[in-house]
Each structure stands twice: as structure tokens, then as C-alpha cells.
């Protein structure tokens, strides 16, 4: 894999998808439908999915592509593939809260090595470079050439005063009970894969997720966090969170800055 080319393509497609999403987001009204699992879907999801899928297939014709909107067609497990959530945080999108993201990742042998997370309404763009390091780019974002970037890195946490980020739409008592086992300085909430990015930039130390997620929800944010020195582990045994699982469903997990003393069940 030519990782420099991969980074260029993923960045360009994420920005293009973000433009399509914002066209719908800024419209006076848009239709919201329910998928078979009762989760919402909009025209923005479908437009972004089509743009990214077509662009990836053209650039990397030999690689399998797994996307949320076409998940039903993916029956076989794979170890090396591209995985896409064209609009993570549809609930935030529908409620016009802005915490939604475009996510594209490259997984090799079950590990998300490269990724891009773009929050078009927030004007924040995070991605891994060809060498695997993660950066945040400052806007305005030109599709043909990166703008100013700066490296991002996880915090050096103080376990007596941790900063925790949790889900905005999926917070529950089990999550609150788990967080209560740490010495927490403050908490913030965010939607979509932005939570991974807040840990990656050092704006948070810990992000536990005790709820259902799919691999396309997490792969890009996981890659960005890894490239910033962070880690994502299973909640149950603190083993590595692997990708390419049957059904692409994740177990509960914890994303964190190494140095956080994780609590075991």
C-alpha cells in the first residue's frame, strides 16, 4: 500500500462528502427515514456514501470496501479492507447539533492503520499521514492540497484528575457507573467519532463506550487515536479491539491515553 497516496485520497473524499452533507444540512428541510434497525438515514448519508465508495473503488480497485449504508451486502469477513461511515452521528445531523463526522479508514490484518475523521459543521479535520502520525488540519480545506497541519498527541494524564468524554446520544447508567470509578476532573460530551479525536488531541484522557457500535463507527477514529499515541481496547479483558469481525459489530471498548490506569471489572 502506498500510504501517502492513501492519505491524499481519503482526505479528498472526506472533504467532498462533507460538501454534499452540508448541502443537505443547510437546506430548509430534509427527509429522515428509518433503516431496518430503526436507526435514521437521510439523503446526506446516501450521497456521501456514493461519493466515497466510487472514489475508493476507482483509486483502490483490489481492496474490499465496507460501508455502513451497504453493510447488508458484506457477508464474508475480511482482514484487509477499507471501511466507511459516510455520516456518523445521524441523530446529531437530524437535530442540527453539528457533532457528525465523515469517516474513512484502512484496516490491515484487523488493525486500523490509517484514517480520516472530518466534522464539516465543526470545521475540524483529523487524519493520519503516510507515515502513520496523526495531524489536525486548519481550514479552509482545499481538496487538491493540504493546508496548515499540526501534529496531535494524547495527553499525559493525571489519574487524580482525569478529563472524560462520553457519548452525547448514547449515555446510560452503566457508563456513568463506570466513569464514577475514576477520579474525574471534568466531563464533556460529544457525538460521533469526535470523541476519539478529543482523546487524540489531549482534550480528553478517557472515552469508555458501553454500548453497541459497529466497526465503521470506530475504525477511522481508532486509527487517528493510534497515530496520536493512544489506544483502544476491549472493555471486558483490555485486549486489542480487532476489525474484520463477523457482522462487523464491536464489543464494548475503552479509548484512552496510555498513562490512564484503567479500571478492570
C-alpha positions, 0 to 999 in steps of 0.5 A: 500500500502506498500510504501517502497516496492513501492519505491524499485520497481519503482526505479528498473524499472526506472533504467532498462528502462533507460538501454534499452533507452540508448541502443537505444540512443547510437546506430548509428541510430534509427527509429522515427515514428509518433503516431496518434497525430503526436507526435514521438515514437521510439523503446526506448519508446516501450521497456521501456514501456514493461519493466515497465508495466510487472514489475508493473503488476507482483509486483502490480497485483490489481492496474490499470496501465496507460501508455502513449504508451497504453493510447488508451486502458484506457477508464474508469477513475480511482482514484487509479492507477499507471501511466507511461511515459516510455520516456518523452521528445521524441523530446529531445531523437530524437535530442540527447539533453539528457533532457528525463526522465523515469517516474513512479508514484502512484496516490491515490484518484487523488493525486500523492503520490509517484514517480520516475523521472530518466534522464539516459543521465543526470545521475540524479535520483529523487524519493520519499521514503516510507515515502513520502520525496523526495531524489536525488540519486548519481550514479552509480545506482545499481538496487538491492540497493540504493546508496548515497541519499540526501534529496531535498527541494524547495527553499525559494524564493525571489519574487524580484528575482525569478529563472524560468524554462520553457519548452525547446520544448514547449515555446510560447508567452503566457508563456513568457507573463506570466513569464514577470509578475514576477520579474525574476532573471534568466531563464533556460530551460529544457525538460521533467519532469526535470523541476519539479525536478529543482523546487524540488531541489531549482534550480528553484522557478517557472515552469508555463506550458501553454500548453497541457500535459497529466497526465503521463507527470506530475504525477511522477514529481508532486509527487517528487515536493510534497515530496520536499515541493512544489506544483502544481496547476491549472493555471486558479483558483490555485486549486489542479491539480487532476489525474484520469481525463477523457482522462487523459489530464491536464489543464494548471498548475503552479509548484512552491515553496510555498513562490512564490506569484503567479500571478492570471489572 
